[in-house]
Amino acid sequence: MTEHFETRSAHGGGTEGDRGAISFPIFQTSTYKAGGEFSYSRCQNPTRKELEHTVARLEEGAYGFAFSSGLAAVTVVFSLLKAGDHVLVSDDLYGGTYRLIREIWSRFGIDFTFADLREPERAECHLRPNTRLIFAETPTNPMMKVLPLARLASLAADHGALLAVDNTFLTPYYQKPLTLGADIVVHSGTKFLSGHHDTVCGFLVTSSEELAERIALISKTLGNAAAPFDSWLALRGIQTLPVRMEQHTANAHAAATYLEAHPRVEKVFYPGLSSHPSYELMKKQTSGAGGVLSFLLKDDGVEKVLNGGKLIRFAESLGGTTSLITYPQTQTHASVPKDVREKIGITPRLLRLSLGLEHIEDLLSDLEQMLSRK
Ligand SMILES: *Cc1c(COP(=O)(O)O)cnc(C)c1O
């Protein structure tokens, strides 16, 4: 039976819990009696398996994998490559992924090219005979650029490369990259999927049996799979994903509209606004714009705005029940070199806002008083 997304979220993998438990249990064990389905928790664990099955179903993929963090998931994607391979990466991307590429993977003989992937035909000139992977994030973090997934998928396929898409910002509730032709979906499950600022985890989903076999081997070999308790927290968070996403997005729309009209705000980056350059593409390939936006202040009074929130706290991360404001320059994107940051648009006046589940009137009055501080 093909249930709706909300039903799949609420019921998770749907496996009968131990002794009829309705909440799927935490199998807090490192090892198992020999000869059964499970042998050792680095390789498999029932709670993690239930979570992997849940995330795979939500993404409409066949195989899911849960890791100890989003970056652990990205590490597994790059572990599919070998020295001499080339990767095309979207230039505007999560700072930690950028650091992983620069500090680790480029030291192992893999070449990376960063490019604006909004126009795949223009990005094509960066492809080489040894390009094995295109790695994209959409909307991008933090500039909220929207990349055309179906066109990137055909570009990758034409060149015999894989397309991996980081779907952290929208989650499968709003965007399903596999259905648009991507080979692998990547998640920081720390954000909207788990959704409560209480756990760190990551996911990969694919429909390719061959990729799934390689990912399973890499995961058990690297030893970076999600722990049972973190898996359980993610499973619990996912049960309410659809209702949370609706509220995050409604709040983001209202905050974006408010900020766009504010005299201290130069520009708002939110693909749900009709003023966003990729508004039409966004409507075509997703069913919602999500709960994150960025905005540019007109003046240098960033510090007081960041620290002035009563509800909106100044902290890294996004996608949780409470709103957070982030300063990309010194937080999420501190490891991106200054010239690259400036080229992308991560300037000293750029702020990123993740809208939580608070009442919008309370959030708007908090924004109002934050923006009155100079
Ligand atoms: C946070 C984040 C990551 C990294 O995930 P962790 O769970 O922090 O390791 C990757 N991509 C995006 C878009 C993120 O926001």
The ligand as a MOL file (V3000), in Angstrom:
LIG
                    3D

  0  0  0     0  0            999 V3000
M  V30 BEGIN CTAB
M  V30 COUNTS 15 15 0 0 0
M  V30 BEGIN ATOM
M  V30 1 C 24.2780 21.1070 9.3810 0
M  V30 2 C 24.4250 20.7720 7.9640 0
M  V30 3 C 25.2900 19.7560 7.5500 0
M  V30 4 C 26.1730 19.0060 8.5170 0
M  V30 5 O 25.4180 18.2090 9.3690 0
M  V30 6 P 25.8930 17.8350 10.8750 0
M  V30 7 O 24.7490 17.0040 11.3440 0
M  V30 8 O 26.0710 19.1090 11.6080 0
M  V30 9 O 27.1570 17.0800 10.7450 0
M  V30 10 C 25.3370 19.4490 6.1960 0
M  V30 11 N 24.5920 20.1300 5.3000 0
M  V30 12 C 23.7640 21.1150 5.6630 0
M  V30 13 C 22.9590 21.8240 4.6120 0
M  V30 14 C 23.6390 21.4750 7.0010 0
M  V30 15 O 22.8170 22.4790 7.3530 0
M  V30 END ATOM
M  V30 BEGIN BOND
M  V30 1 1 1 2
M  V30 2 1 2 3
M  V30 3 2 2 14
M  V30 4 1 3 4
M  V30 5 2 3 10
M  V30 6 1 4 5
M  V30 7 1 5 6
M  V30 8 2 6 7
M  V30 9 1 6 8
M  V30 10 1 6 9
M  V30 11 1 10 11
M  V30 12 2 11 12
M  V30 13 1 12 13
M  V30 14 1 12 14
M  V30 15 1 14 15
M  V30 END BOND
M  V30 END CTAB
M  END
